[in-house]
């Protein structure tokens, strides 16, 4: 299905002119390319926004780990419960939750578009 570069109306693939506004469909290949790029941006790995959120969470976790391991943990006089706390187990849990949420999101998005 081709879309009119002028008004955005749906047209058959081999149309020379738009059925709604009469504009030339000769620019349609670029319109199809733009449509494909927009669709891929929305569907591929949740789009650019989700990817940046994922990496932001990873960076925050790494920062928290550094602060804990090299800062708070070395403070004298802290109770043993705090100084013996192991921070590493949080990383696989958070990464696993992000993967699960992304998978569920992809499945539900696929059902909405069908």
Steps between C-alpha positions, in 0.01 A plus 500: 500500500642839399429827676463835329801724568269800501193402706597160643202313354532126431536410132573183307871429446510584129283816514633798303275755669342515845133393512425770762688814394627414152864570584771312312602174664846514340648603836338192658819288521649755743171510691509119529858516619408759764202289606728196539752700706224630730355153543839348574576775751175421684530122489873424511602447862235737626634803315771742597333612825495153656859435403612822670297414813661154511852642477418772753395232751821305438714812549313593820553149639870511420525841669319372809732200515809722480369731773418200720820299446750784518319750717230398744635153567834639622349730764622399844243421767223370274308194623622167356168453315586799281868431448432134406220587255567360153380734224580284193181287515288806410646519146369168363159558661461845342627383160268198513201720587581737215518208256168358625325839482639561150377157384152556643489844341598357160233228522223741601604754236486225238144413600387862474631537143344178368 
